Amino acid sequence: MLNAVKNLLTRRQIIGSGMGILGVGVAGVVTRNSPAIAQPAYKPAKEPPIPDEKKLGWAVVGLGKFATQQIIPSFSQCKQSKLVALVSGDRAKAENYARQYNVNPKNIYNYENYDSLRNNPEVDIIYIVLPNGLHAEYTIRGAQAGKHILCEKPMANTVEECQAMIAACNQANRKLMIAYRAQYEPFNLEAIAIAQKKQLGQLKAIVADHGRNLDPKDPADVWRMNKKLAGGGSLFDIGIYSLQAARYITGEEPTEVCAMTYSTPNDPRFKEVEENVNFILRFPSGVLANCTSSYGYSSTKRFQVFGSNGTLELDPATDYYRHQLTVKREKVQEERQIQEQNQFALEMDHLSESVMQDRQPKTPGEEGLQDVRLMLAIYEAARTGRTISVDSRE
Amino acid sequence: MLNAVKNLLTRRQIIGSGMGILGVGVAGVVTRNSPAIAQPAYKPAKEPPIPDEKKLGWAVVGLGKFATQQIIPSFSQCKQSKLVALVSGDRAKAENYARQYNVNPKNIYNYENYDSLRNNPEVDIIYIVLPNGLHAEYTIRGAQAGKHILCEKPMANTVEECQAMIAACNQANRKLMIAYRAQYEPFNLEAIAIAQKKQLGQLKAIVADHGRNLDPKDPADVWRMNKKLAGGGSLFDIGIYSLQAARYITGEEPTEVCAMTYSTPNDPRFKEVEENVNFILRFPSGVLANCTSSYGYSSTKRFQVFGSNGTLELDPATDYYRHQLTVKREKVQEERQIQEQNQFALEMDHLSESVMQDRQPKTPGEEGLQDVRLMLAIYEAARTGRTISVDSRE
């Protein structure tokens, strides 16, 4: 343990100092002032895992269904990340998971003593898996405690919150990454490559649909009916995957959006947040993307890309596993065989690697801010019945 | 031949007189003033074909690819319709097809002597398979020649033309039907039944996509690049299938539309007509439909329906054959086994039957007018960047 702490301290001093010491950090990776001027495309580490004591230590904040069923079990697949701390308002629950995942009970925190993580050198990175309305507070407090942050999507409820989160992490010289797992998931990466390498010819349209039935009896869904905690309805929760797909498939930022929303009257789930949002995005290259988002239809997580020479469909596109990628060209339909991988592990390792290499993660705070800005524009377009111009990132 | 003519004359006198003679017409079907007050859903005739001399006689106007490769060969599958005349500007071509399909050469017409069809009692119904910009003229002249009309979609280029066509047919007391083949095609009928019988629960969204690469070297496509002949671009030609699907699946009329269009700059195909149109329709029950239409992407003819308890996908949905209907409920995916049928024959027989029974066809002129009205509203929404309210049929 002592060695691990020492290693981490050394690593933090070298990499996280912001002083740009030239040299080679842990695991042979190069630190900030190396010759890497243009940041190459991210490749998931293909090497074997680094020794456990050199992995970066992660604290998971919030022990809801997603954290306990997807995130925490995925550390076992990580090559550069390890779970070392838990933050929860429920001590007994945290102790239970700590036992199960071999987390030292002294590394269990609650929301009051969360800031004292600053005194725990085992923790390098905090993963915020809280309701959206709490993302800003816990990101800012985490950065001020000297930790790098992975924050669940959507980044926050407002542009101002996003900006404050980015500013806090910059000021603390900590990395901020938004947990856009699809951008680390191999089937999605293959779809992006196919589209951007023009294997479908010139891209013309994208159709992306994400829906599920919000379950008012599921504790993981209860807070999503609360506007203050959720920020928005289906759009903020899952429509964001449709929006993301359109953005990462084109590799462009939309310039215009029009939209309509609908919520079933008298459905108690939709007193505060919306049920359905349909929207169209215009991209600079001319691609028009039709997206749907719903809390009212049965499970749907798919997108389709239409090009001049072919189409691809990823269905499911943004599930946890069992993705299916079909490419159709010249009437020949082919199902792509791709090695399924744990996208949560890839995602977390990306941030660990970004910290170790002192590089901007692929999905930084600015990526999350852009989606929040766009989602608010989508709401505005629906509310006003007008096509809204959206500037690219400021 | 004489007997056939006699039969037709008798039938026309009874059924087409508009005088509502109570009684039983040919083939045992009931004429207008029978007790059938509410018009039941159309069922394709399951009986064997009626004797050839009792079938209604059809003239096909325009001998392009669609007419010669799809329509004309389909008469052999008809039970109540027979091909008896051809109208073409190319006499040699017409003679060739007349020989092939056993049409009496005296029943070959051109666009100048077209009106003399009035003197040919063998012809009951005229099928207009001309460029869109000629639909109004040839429908009106055909009705004035005393014939019933099946007119290809889109009905015409403007609302005014559609209204004039309806008025001309009313005045001549002739039936007017628009050739919306998908509304007679068994897979589409099954999809409609599944949706409207609530087998997917409450409908939430429809996604309908129709695209193909317009081929400037294909004579069948050349006139489609001409605004005056085509009326519009991809929307008028194939986006109309997306629009239709949204309407017939819901069984409702949209109340609002928003849209965006895009045409590749400097693409010679899109000097006069648009390439891509994406639009959203709002229906009274709350269903929001996302539709695409393109002359720039590889062949796509599909729609998907999202309900609270399941989804269905028809892909291809509006091809000539080999449709595929997939229904997914509670994670169980099922491909529906449906007997493929010749939709052109069903469609033509529907009009023959409607004429014989003196009933309004299922897709009358008003149906075509509604689509033209909606398509023009879609263009307006795209042009103005505003959500356009569309009144239901006047």
Interface residues (C-beta under 8 A of the other chain):
Chain A: L200 G201 Q202 K204 A205 V207 D209 G211 N213 E256 C258 A259 M260 Y262 T264 E275 N276 N278 F279 I280 R282 G286 V287 L288 A289 N290 C291 T292 S294 G296 Y297 S298 S299 T300 Q304 F306 G307 S308 N309 G310 T311 K328 R329 E330 K331 A381 G385 R386 T387
Chain B: L200 G201 Q202 K204 A205 V207 D209 G211 N213 E256 C258 A259 M260 Y262 T264 E275 N276 N278 F279 I280 R282 G286 V287 L288 A289 N290 C291 T292 S294 G296 Y297 S298 S299 T300 Q304 F306 G307 S308 N309 G310 T311 K328 R329 E330 K331 A381 G385 R386 T387
